[in-house]
Amino acid sequence: MNDKQAIRILHNPRCSKSRQTLALLHERGIEPEVIEYLKTPPTRPELEAIIDTLGIEPHDLIRRNEKIYRELGLGKHMSRDELLDAMVANPILIERPIVIHGDKAMIGRPPEKILDIL
């Protein structure tokens, strides 16, 4: 990697896609800052910045198959603020992995998608 911009990954070691994405970075000689977001969840401003960098809406970053999603009655009908509040309070709802490189970010699903921002 030629540039010196730090690469970060919001990572869940229990997630196979997250592990595959981290391995893909390592295979390319990249040692990213690993943020285990379930242990160190993003703050609301951090989450908003990630969503803006991804160029998506909060609902597009929510894991809709999580039990808590149904329990909280979340959905597209909710406001941006309500969805952000739910993700900050319940970081398991945040899709993973997310790789951030400078002013670019990508969800690693499939893991190879992250190559577009490296």
N, C-alpha and C positions, 0 to 999 in steps of 0.2 A: 504494500500500500504506500503510495507516494506522499499523500498529504498527511498532515499531522493532526487532523481533526479527530477527536475522540469518538469512538463508536461505543454506544451503550445498547444493552439488550435488557428489556423487561422480561424476566425469565421465571419460569416455574419448573424446577427440576423434576417434578412428577409428570410433566407433560411431554409426550414423545415428540411432538412438533417443535417444542421449545428446545429439547435436547438436540434434535437434528439440526436446528438452526444454529445453535451454539457450536456444534461440531463442524458445520459448514464454514463458519467464521475461522475456527481453529485450523481447518485444512488449508485455508488461504493465508495462514500466518498472522491472523488478526486476533489480538487478545483484547476483547472488549471489556468495558466496565459492566459487570454483571450485577443487575439489580433484581434481587428476588422480591418481586413486588408484593407477594403475600406477606413477607416479613417486614418490608419497608415500602408500604403503599405510597403511590404518588399523592401529593397534596392536590387540592382542587385546582389551583393555578397550574401546577405541573401537568395534570390530566388534561386541562383545557388546552394547554400549549401542545401536547402530544396529538390531541384530536385535530387541532388546527393544522399542525405539520402534516398529519396524515391526509388532510383534506376531506375528512368525512364528518358525519354527524355522530353524536354520542350513541345513538341506537345502533349504529353500524359497528361499534366497538364492544357491544355487549354480547356476552355468551348467553344466548337465549335458551340453551339446553340445561343451564344450571337450575337446580331446585329452587334456589332463592329468587330467581327471576320470576317463577310462577307464584311463589309465596308472596312476593311483594306486588304482584299484579302489574309488573312492568310491561311497557309496550310503546309502540310508536305514537300512541295518543298522548303520551306524557311530554311535558316540556323539557327543553334542553337542561334547565336547572334541576328538575326532578331526577332526570337520568344521571346527571353528573353527581348529584348528592348520593344516589343509590350506589354508583360505582366507587365513590370515595369511601362510603360506609361499608361496602362489601366488595373488596378488590377482586374476589374470585370471579366477579362478573366481567372483569376486563379481559378481552380477547388477548391471546398470547401466541407466540412471542412478538414483541415489537422491537425492531432494531431502529435506532436513531443515529444518524450520521450527519452532523452539521445541521443544515436546515431541511434535511430530508428524513423521512421515516417510512417504514414499511412493516406491515404485518407479515410474519413469516409463515403464511399458509398459501401454498406450499412453501417450505423453507427456501427454495431457489428464488422466490420472488425478491428476497433481500439483495440479491446480486445486482439488481437494478439501481441501488442507491450507493453502492460501494465505489 
